[in-house]
Amino acid sequence: MSKSDSSNHYDLHTYPNGLRLITVPMEHTKSVTVLVMVATGSRYETKEINGISHFLEHMMFKGTTKRPGALDISQELDSLGAEYNAFTSKEYTGYYVKCAANKVDVAMDIISFETLMYGDQPLGWEISGEKKTIDKLQRNDLLNYFNSHYFAQNTVIAIAGNIETNYIKEKVSKYFDKIREHKRIEPPPTIENQKEPCLTIQHKKTDQTHIVLGFRSYSRFDPKHEALEVLSMILGGGMSSRLFVEIREKRGLSYRVQSGVTAYDETGNFGTYAGFGHSNLAEGLKVILDEHKKLTEEMVSEQELKRVKDQIQGSFVIGLEQSDDMASFYGEQELLEHKIETPEQRLAKITAVTREDILEVARDVFKPEKLNLAIIGPLEGDNKEIKEILNSW
């Protein structure tokens, strides 16, 4: 079964066993990226095996039946001049190879702060797990987890670059014909019951005091998600953002400050990171909170909104020039959202965001009962001043 969008040059094909293939031909490039994504990550784990997704990801490059040793894999990929790696997130694991277009057959053959917010549940656990937990893992734990999470219906293969779609379909059918079938496992829903600002401080000798100020926000499916993305760019999305100008340019309190949005199936968060000189912490925190507050009190100007939309569009288009970025763009959507929007459709949603939308989401998200602050640094005493700043916001 295939579904394609000829005007935007992608094709989605579902094999009889449930495996999904996305192909994105790109005539202007000489490379191809093969990206295999599996819908499993740390939020699918139990406490007893926390970290197993990440551990298993690393084991994949240690050897296979066809290529028994890690060196067998790396030497063959290096001989192609290929880039290759793997990554684990809370919701999915990915493996990719980027190589010259004429080497795509080999590539396919080889590749076959939230703890404070979410607490002691999967979204709050570290992706890498604790050392004591990893040390206890047995071979059967890895096999059981692999067999119950790595299967056809749970996998999306995204291949972008200088390719011919029908040729790729046949090759994927050949290289992935033995992939197992299994019933999909859903992760447990995240429980949230915050009622007041929360603070956690990790005492550590560091050159700077690092903070993440986070607010509970929207899931990836919420219609207000795009407005929140635009809001994050206004607040801390580059050298012309409000926080960068106020924190770094005007006051010299921090070299790096930025905001961003993380969205999951049922929840999400809006976070701002900054690193301060120890003596600048209180002042910097006040400025960051003040800038959040301003966005709840008055609308952004049409000029600022247009500038940020242009910035998003420019960086988005540039970001999709490479085959690996294009494979990720389409693959993540199909794996996590079970639908695909073209770049043009995504940008249309950004363009549609209004000044009123920005004000609405700021007032909805930037509330004391949704506020969380994580600090890492050599703080001493009861940190009364920091607590007072949070509680007075």
C-alpha positions as semicolon CSV with decimal commas, in nm:
position;residue;x (nm);y (nm);z (nm)
1;M;0,000;0,000;0,000
2;S;0,145;0,337;-0,101
3;K;0,048;0,697;-0,047
4;S;0,239;0,980;-0,209
5;D;0,237;1,354;-0,253
6;S;0,376;1,416;-0,600
7;S;0,387;1,794;-0,554
8;N;0,617;1,757;-0,256
9;H;0,805;1,445;-0,366
10;Y;0,757;1,192;-0,089
11;D;0,607;0,846;-0,094
12;L;0,477;0,643;0,203
13;H;0,461;0,270;0,144
14;T;0,331;0,014;0,396
15;Y;0,439;-0,347;0,345
16;P;0,201;-0,637;0,424
17;N;0,377;-0,697;0,759
18;G;0,318;-0,336;0,871
19;L;0,669;-0,202;0,806
20;R;0,652;0,154;0,673
21;L;0,890;0,307;0,419
22;I;0,912;0,677;0,336
23;T;1,112;0,776;0,030
24;V;1,203;1,137;-0,046
25;P;1,381;1,182;-0,380
26;M;1,615;1,485;-0,382
27;E;1,763;1,553;-0,725
28;H;2,001;1,828;-0,614
29;T;2,207;1,607;-0,380
30;K;2,458;1,329;-0,443
31;S;2,402;1,166;-0,103
32;V;2,147;0,929;0,047
33;T;2,044;0,891;0,410
34;V;1,896;0,564;0,535
35;L;1,724;0,622;0,867
36;V;1,561;0,340;1,062
37;M;1,340;0,459;1,349
38;V;1,179;0,237;1,611
39;A;0,902;0,359;1,839
40;T;1,073;0,273;2,164
41;G;1,273;0,472;2,416
42;S;1,305;0,529;2,787
43;R;0,936;0,604;2,838
44;Y;0,858;0,245;2,735
45;E;1,078;0,101;3,011
46;T;1,010;-0,013;3,365
47;K;1,220;0,102;3,658
48;E;1,399;-0,234;3,668
49;I;1,533;-0,197;3,313
50;N;1,562;0,184;3,288
51;G;1,837;0,257;3,036
52;I;1,794;-0,061;2,834
53;S;1,681;0,125;2,517
54;H;2,000;0,330;2,513
55;F;2,216;0,030;2,605
56;L;2,061;-0,175;2,327
57;E;2,122;0,106;2,078
58;H;2,494;0,090;2,157
59;M;2,494;-0,289;2,129
60;M;2,366;-0,267;1,770
61;F;2,705;-0,142;1,649
62;K;2,898;-0,413;1,837
63;G;2,833;-0,676;1,572
64;T;2,573;-0,876;1,383
65;T;2,551;-1,228;1,244
66;K;2,665;-1,105;0,904
67;R;2,930;-0,870;1,049
68;P;3,037;-1,033;1,379
69;G;3,255;-0,758;1,522
70;A;3,227;-0,383;1,577
71;L;3,531;-0,335;1,355
72;D;3,360;-0,525;1,073
73;I;3,080;-0,270;1,074
74;S;3,289;0,043;1,118
75;Q;3,547;-0,056;0,854
76;E;3,281;-0,123;0,593
77;L;3,104;0,205;0,662
78;D;3,430;0,398;0,671
79;S;3,525;0,249;0,337
80;L;3,211;0,412;0,193
81;G;3,307;0,750;0,335
82;A;2,979;0,728;0,525
83;E;2,850;0,916;0,827
84;Y;2,676;0,681;1,069
85;N;2,541;0,691;1,420
86;A;2,249;0,608;1,643
87;F;2,048;0,792;1,905
88;T;1,793;0,722;2,176
89;S;1,526;0,960;2,300
90;K;1,240;0,910;2,541
91;E;1,003;0,808;2,262
92;Y;1,209;0,656;1,984
93;T;1,543;0,510;1,881
94;G;1,709;0,581;1,548
95;Y;1,993;0,439;1,340
96;Y;2,125;0,614;1,032
97;V;2,383;0,595;0,758
98;K;2,452;0,883;0,520
99;C;2,658;0,793;0,218
100;A;2,712;0,854;-0,151
101;A;2,400;0,769;-0,353
102;N;2,563;0,476;-0,533
103;K;2,632;0,304;-0,197
104;V;2,270;0,292;-0,076
105;D;2,248;-0,091;-0,104
106;V;2,532;-0,140;0,142
107;A;2,393;0,121;0,376
108;M;2,053;-0,053;0,393
109;D;2,219;-0,388;0,455
110;I;2,419;-0,255;0,752
111;I;2,155;-0,040;0,920
112;S;1,890;-0,324;0,922
113;F;1,512;1,840;3,321
114;E;1,234;1,650;3,306
115;T;1,296;1,458;3,628
116;L;1,165;1,759;3,819
117;M;0,850;1,787;3,610
118;Y;0,758;1,422;3,574
119;G;0,919;1,263;3,880
120;D;0,951;0,888;3,924
121;Q;0,775;0,782;3,606
122;P;0,913;0,704;3,258
123;L;0,919;1,061;3,123
124;G;1,110;1,167;3,433
125;W;1,380;0,901;3,414
126;E;1,720;0,948;3,254
127;I;1,743;0,805;2,902
128;S;2,079;0,644;2,981
129;G;1,955;0,493;3,310
130;E;2,149;0,459;3,634
131;K;2,474;0,262;3,641
132;K;2,345;0,023;3,908
133;T;2,045;-0,063;3,689
134;I;2,254;-0,114;3,373
135;D;2,500;-0,333;3,564
136;K;2,216;-0,570;3,657
137;L;2,091;-0,621;3,301
138;Q;2,122;-0,975;3,172
139;R;2,132;-1,110;2,817
140;N;1,771;-1,224;2,844
141;D;1,663;-0,873;2,943
142;L;1,810;-0,738;2,620
143;L;1,663;-1,016;2,408
144;N;1,317;-0,980;2,560
145;Y;1,318;-0,605;2,516
146;F;1,446;-0,629;2,160
147;N;1,187;-0,891;2,062
148;S;0,897;-0,698;2,214
149;H;0,990;-0,353;2,077
150;Y;1,185;-0,403;1,754
151;F;0,931;-0,528;1,501
152;A;0,772;-0,432;1,170
153;Q;0,466;-0,242;1,292
154;N;0,684;-0,038;1,528
155;T;0,938;0,066;1,266
156;V;0,963;0,340;1,005
157;I;1,239;0,350;0,745
158;A;1,297;0,692;0,591
159;I;1,529;0,719;0,292
160;A;1,601;1,056;0,139
161;G;1,843;1,170;-0,126
162;N;1,936;1,086;-0,482
163;I;1,712;0,780;-0,512
164;E;1,447;0,618;-0,728
165;T;1,141;0,524;-0,522
166;N;1,043;0,193;-0,684
167;Y;1,401;0,065;-0,672
168;I;1,420;0,148;-0,300
169;K;1,088;-0,028;-0,229
170;E;1,222;-0,350;-0,380
171;K;1,552;-0,327;-0,192
172;V;1,387;-0,261;0,144
173;S;1,158;-0,558;0,085
174;K;1,471;-0,769;0,034
175;Y;1,683;-0,641;0,323
176;F;1,403;-0,625;0,580
177;D;1,200;-0,931;0,475
178;K;1,274;-1,121;0,795
179;I;1,170;-0,847;1,038
180;R;0,936;-0,989;1,301
181;E;0,574;-0,894;1,363
182;H;0,437;-0,811;1,706
183;K;0,154;-0,627;1,877
184;R;0,245;-0,267;1,954
185;I;0,309;-0,178;2,319
186;E;0,180;0,161;2,437
187;P;0,374;0,353;2,705
188;P;0,199;0,439;3,033
189;P;0,034;0,784;3,033
190;T;0,214;1,054;3,231
191;I;0,050;1,177;3,551
192;E;0,069;1,549;3,631
193;N;-0,070;1,714;3,945
194;Q;0,147;2,021;4,006
195;K;-0,019;2,303;4,205
196;E;0,264;2,546;4,285
197;P;0,615;2,643;4,165
198;C;0,872;2,366;4,208
199;L;1,246;2,404;4,266
200;T;1,529;2,152;4,258
201;I;1,896;2,235;4,319
202;Q;2,186;2,002;4,244
203;H;2,491;2,115;4,440
204;K;2,798;2,080;4,221
205;K;3,126;2,263;4,176
206;T;3,085;2,426;3,838
207;D;3,234;2,730;3,664
208;Q;2,885;2,862;3,605
209;T;2,546;2,817;3,763
210;H;2,318;2,651;3,508
211;I;1,942;2,684;3,516
212;V;1,645;2,548;3,324
213;L;1,317;2,728;3,382
214;G;1,033;2,512;3,258
215;F;0,656;2,537;3,227
216;R;0,417;2,250;3,163
217;S;0,263;2,296;2,820
218;Y;0,102;2,116;2,526
219;S;0,118;1,778;2,356
220;R;0,236;1,751;1,997
221;F;-0,127;1,713;1,889
222;D;-0,256;2,028;2,056
223;P;-0,369;2,294;1,804
224;K;-0,185;2,558;2,009
225;H;0,151;2,384;1,961
226;E;0,258;2,599;1,665
227;A;0,180;2,922;1,850
228;L;0,397;2,802;2,137
229;E;0,680;2,727;1,893
230;V;0,660;3,084;1,763
231;L;0,649;3,214;2,121
232;S;0,970;3,025;2,203
233;M;1,147;3,196;1,913
234;I;1,026;3,538;2,026
235;L;1,149;3,477;2,378
236;G;1,474;3,288;2,330
237;G;1,521;3,170;1,973
238;G;1,830;3,347;1,852
239;M;2,050;3,653;1,880
240;S;1,761;3,891;1,819
241;S;1,528;3,723;2,071
242;R;1,407;3,911;2,377
243;L;1,607;3,710;2,627
244;F;1,930;3,722;2,429
245;V;1,907;4,101;2,392
246;E;1,808;4,161;2,754
247;I;2,030;3,903;2,926
248;R;2,344;3,911;2,714
249;E;2,356;4,228;2,509
250;K;2,217;4,480;2,758
251;R;2,327;4,332;3,090
252;G;2,608;4,088;3,017
253;L;2,465;3,836;3,264
254;S;2,504;3,525;3,049
255;Y;2,680;3,420;2,730
256;R;2,415;3,166;2,634
257;V;2,039;3,182;2,686
258;Q;1,777;3,004;2,478
259;S;1,421;2,874;2,486
260;G;1,259;2,570;2,328
261;V;0,954;2,346;2,322
262;T;0,938;1,971;2,387
263;A;0,614;1,789;2,301
264;Y;0,504;1,432;2,372
265;D;0,183;1,243;2,297
266;E;-0,008;1,364;2,602
267;T;0,197;1,646;2,752
268;G;0,487;1,881;2,686
269;N;0,702;2,155;2,831
270;F;0,843;2,497;2,749
271;G;1,197;2,546;2,877
272;T;1,451;2,826;2,897
273;Y;1,818;2,751;2,962
274;A;2,086;2,995;3,080
275;G;2,433;2,972;3,233
276;F;2,522;3,251;3,477
277;G;2,823;3,363;3,670
278;H;2,742;3,262;4,027
279;S;2,686;3,619;4,145
280;N;2,448;3,689;3,853
281;L;2,202;3,409;3,929
282;A;1,937;3,606;4,118
283;E;1,938;3,902;3,881
284;G;1,937;3,678;3,575
285;L;1,648;3,471;3,706
286;K;1,446;3,786;3,772
287;V;1,506;3,914;3,420
288;I;1,405;3,581;3,264
289;L;1,084;3,568;3,467
290;D;1,008;3,932;3,386
291;E;1,041;3,863;3,014
292;H;0,802;3,568;3,046
293;K;0,558;3,792;3,234
294;K;0,568;4,066;2,968
295;L;0,440;3,822;2,710
296;T;0,129;3,761;2,923
297;E;0,058;4,132;2,961
298;E;0,073;4,276;2,611
299;M;0,064;4,155;2,252
300;V;0,378;4,131;2,047
301;S;0,397;4,380;1,761
302;E;0,316;4,283;1,404
303;Q;0,673;4,373;1,313
304;E;0,827;4,139;1,573
305;L;0,590;3,857;1,481
306;K;0,673;3,890;1,111
307;R;1,046;3,895;1,184
308;V;1,023;3,575;1,388
309;K;0,808;3,399;1,127
310;D;1,062;3,489;0,860
311;Q;1,339;3,356;1,086
312;I;1,155;3,026;1,137
313;Q;1,087;2,988;0,767
314;G;1,447;3,063;0,671
315;S;1,603;2,822;0,920
316;F;1,342;2,556;0,840
317;V;1,410;2,565;0,466
318;I;1,787;2,565;0,513
319;G;1,753;2,276;0,759
320;L;1,589;2,056;0,497
321;E;1,859;2,094;0,234
322;Q;2,044;1,785;0,358
323;S;1,922;1,429;0,304
324;D;1,957;1,337;0,672
325;D;1,741;1,630;0,783
326;M;1,477;1,545;0,524
327;A;1,468;1,180;0,634
328;S;1,425;1,285;0,998
329;F;1,152;1,537;0,913
330;Y;0,932;1,280;0,743
331;G;1,030;0,979;0,953
332;E;0,957;1,140;1,291
333;Q;0,613;1,252;1,179
334;E;0,507;0,908;1,061
335;L;0,653;0,732;1,364
336;L;0,522;0,966;1,635
337;E;0,218;1,135;1,482
338;H;0,104;0,864;1,237
339;K;0,049;1,130;0,972
340;I;0,269;1,339;0,746
341;E;0,262;1,709;0,672
342;T;0,483;1,851;0,398
343;P;0,721;2,138;0,476
344;E;0,475;2,372;0,305
345;Q;0,191;2,255;0,528
346;R;0,401;2,295;0,841
347;L;0,504;2,646;0,743
348;A;0,144;2,740;0,664
349;K;0,055;2,664;1,027
350;I;0,336;2,891;1,146
351;T;0,226;3,166;0,908
352;A;-0,129;3,143;1,044
353;V;-0,023;3,222;1,405
354;T;-0,156;3,562;1,516
355;R;-0,062;3,814;1,784
356;E;-0,373;3,707;1,971
357;D;-0,259;3,342;1,960
358;I;0,076;3,436;2,116
359;L;-0,093;3,624;2,399
360;E;-0,334;3,336;2,461
361;V;-0,070;3,065;2,490
362;A;0,156;3,287;2,703
363;R;-0,128;3,342;2,950
364;D;-0,217;2,974;2,942
365;V;0,135;2,834;2,991
366;F;0,322;3,096;3,196
367;K;0,148;3,036;3,528
368;P;0,299;2,983;3,876
369;E;0,132;2,644;3,913
370;K;0,308;2,525;3,595
371;L;0,652;2,667;3,679
372;N;0,958;2,450;3,748
373;L;1,316;2,559;3,811
374;A;1,618;2,328;3,804
375;I;1,957;2,466;3,910
376;I;2,303;2,308;3,897
377;G;2,586;2,492;4,071
378;P;2,777;2,554;4,394
379;L;2,484;2,705;4,583
380;E;2,505;2,712;4,961
381;G;2,259;2,783;5,241
382;D;1,879;2,769;5,223
383;N;1,861;2,963;4,894
384;K;1,590;3,180;5,042
385;E;1,633;3,452;4,778
386;I;1,575;3,208;4,491
387;K;1,263;3,069;4,657
388;E;1,128;3,418;4,716
389;I;1,180;3,512;4,351
390;L;0,984;3,205;4,239
391;N;0,703;3,244;4,492
392;S;0,657;3,614;4,415
393;W;0,620;3,562;4,043
